[in-house]
Amino acid sequence: MSCDHPLDAEYLHPSDATAVDLFEHGDALAIRLALPCPECGETLELVAEVDSVRETDYKLPLEDAEEQYD
């Protein structure tokens, strides 16, 4: 089965996605994500190229820092 639904950020949440790989794509870092299609539930693979990096106040691991999501 092939999913061709357009992805809408309104129906996607960070907890839906799982990072499955980090790799070099040319001169950039890329991240491979797996997440379910919000319309049909089919598992999708997304590849996102990193275009900026900055420091953050997040404390890792994120599961231990629930106050960051409030």
C-alpha positions, 0 to 999 in steps of 0.5 A: 500500500502506498500513502500519498496523503499530504502531511499537515503539521496540525495533525502531527506531534513530536511524540509521533515521530521516532528518530531512526538515523543520523547521517551525513548528506553531502556537507550537511547532517540529516535525520531520518524519522519514522512516523504514522500518516495521520490519515491512514496510519501507514508508517512514513519515513521522512528525511530532514536536512539540518540547516541550522544549529543553536544552543538550547536550554533543554535538559537531556534526556527530555523524558525527565524534563516534562516542565519543558513541554508546558 
